[in-house]
Structures are given as C-alpha cells and as structure tokens.
Amino acid sequence: LRVFEGWHAHENYHLTLIARGGNCERRKRKEVAAAPGCVLFYRRGELHRNVRTVHPSKNINLEIKNDFM
C-alpha cells in the first residue's frame, strides 16, 4: 500500500499521535523518527513530508483552528 510522501502543509495547526507503525518525518531543517507513542505538532502552513512509512500505520490527528489559538 502506497501513501503520499510529497511535501505538503495543513491549513490549521495540527497534532498527530502515532498509534501504530510510523515513518520518517522531514521538515525544512530537521528529520525525526516518528514511532508509536510519538506526538508531532505542526504550525499551520508548515511544509513537511513523511517518508519510509511502516505499514500498517495508524495515526490520531487533531486539527486546531487559528481562532481557537
């Protein structure tokens, strides 16, 4: 099963909890191994990409609108 691994950004702030599997998270100036239990925070509009995804992977995502912040 292939997943999109290109550069992208989210419209809203975004939290992701890696529940199962994982990947390598790349941002502009850093790279993080995203393993189960890892929580990632994204600012809105922050470019990132996920590569080398381990299958099967499960994430719990929470988007937070700017007016909430």
C-alpha positions in Angstrom: 0.0 0.0 0.0 1.5 3.3 -1.1 0.9 6.6 0.7 1.6 10.2 -0.4 5.1 11.1 0.5 5.3 14.6 -1.1 5.8 17.9 0.6 2.6 19.3 1.9 1.1 21.6 4.7 -2.1 21.8 6.7 -4.4 24.8 6.7 -4.8 24.6 10.5 -2.5 23.8 13.4 -2.2 20.0 13.6 -1.3 17.4 16.2 -0.6 13.8 15.2 -0.2 10.9 17.6 1.5 7.9 16.0 -0.5 4.9 17.3 0.9 2.1 15.1 3.7 1.8 12.5 5.4 5.1 11.9 7.6 6.9 9.4 10.4 9.3 9.0 9.1 12.9 9.4 11.0 15.5 7.4 10.7 19.3 7.8 12.7 22.1 6.4 15.7 21.8 8.7 15.2 18.5 10.7 14.3 14.9 10.4 12.5 12.9 13.2 11.8 9.2 13.5 8.0 9.1 14.2 7.4 5.9 16.1 4.3 4.7 18.1 3.7 7.0 21.0 5.3 10.0 19.3 3.3 13.2 19.2 4.0 15.7 16.4 2.9 19.3 16.3 2.6 21.3 13.0 2.1 25.0 12.7 -0.4 25.9 10.0 1.2 26.2 6.6 4.4 24.4 7.8 5.8 22.3 5.0 6.7 18.7 5.8 6.7 15.2 4.3 6.5 11.7 5.7 8.8 9.0 4.1 9.6 5.4 4.7 6.1 4.7 6.1 5.9 1.4 8.1 2.7 -0.5 7.2 0.2 -0.8 8.6 0.3 2.7 10.2 -2.4 4.3 12.3 -2.4 8.0 13.4 -4.8 10.0 15.5 -5.0 13.6 14.1 -6.4 16.7 15.7 -6.7 19.9 13.7 -6.9 23.2 15.7 -8.3 26.3 14.0 -6.5 29.6 14.3 -9.3 31.3 16.2 -9.0 28.7 18.9 -5.4 29.6 19.5 
